[in-house]
Amino acid sequence: MLISTYIQAVELKAKLFRGFSDPSRLSILETLHSGPLTVTDIVKATGLSQSNVSNHLGCLHDCGLVAREQHGRYVTYRLAISGCPRC
């Protein structure tokens, strides 16, 4: 049981570090530092394509660095308060 918990913790930490390992993801995190934004806002601020931003936000959300909130047709993204809560 302890081994599987340890393995899960290591895998989650690897996800967290993967979140920091790409310049595009770091750019998105820096952009979100100013406050919650939509994908469109992030695209304008970073110069990345919409599909690229969406893919990177998925990764950042999976590792717990970014939180998202649905507002009607729009989703806003923000930095997660506690980083990776599962690590």
N, C-alpha and C positions, 0 to 999 in steps of 0.2 A: 504494500500500500504506500509506504513512504517513497519507494522508488518511482512509482507512477506519479506521485505528487511532485517529486523532484523533476522528473522529465517534463511534466506540464509547465512547471515554473521556468525551466530552461527554454522551452519552446516559446513561451510568452515573452521572455526577455529577448529572444532572437527576433521576434516580431517587432518589438519596441525599437531595437537597434536598426532593423530594416527601415523603419519609419524615418530615421535620421540619416540613412546612408545615401540618399539621392538628392542632388542639388535642387531638383524641381520640388520635392517634398519639403525641403528646408525653406525654399522660397514661399511656398504656400503657408507654412507655419509662421514665417516672419510676417506675411501679409495678414494673417488672422490675429496676430499680436495686437493689432489696433482695434479689434472687435469683430463681432459676428458679420459674416458676409455670405452672399449667394455665390453660386458657381460663376455666374456672369460677372459679378464684381471681382472675383478672384482672377478670372481670365483677363479682365481689363488691367488689373494691377500687376500681374506677373508676365503677361504676354504669351502664356502657354495656351495651347488649344483647349477647347471645351472638353473633348474626350480625354485628353491627357490629365487635365485638372480633376475630372470625375474619377478617373482610375486611381490617381494618387490619393484623392480624398477617401476612397474606399479602403486603401491600404492604411492610411492614417487613422481612420475610424476603427478598423480591425484591431489595431494595436493600442487603442485607447487614447491616442493623442488628440483626436478631434471628436467633438460631439455634434450631432445634427438635430435640427428641430424642423418639423413640417409646419408651414404657415400657408394653408390653402394649397395653391399650385406650386408654391416655392418652398425650397429647403434652405435654411441658413446653417452655416457651419461656424463653429467657434472652437477655440482651444479648450480641451477638457481640463477641468480644474485640477484634478489630481494626477494627470499624466496617465500612466498605465495602471489602472486599479487592480489588475490581476497579477502584477509582478511583485 
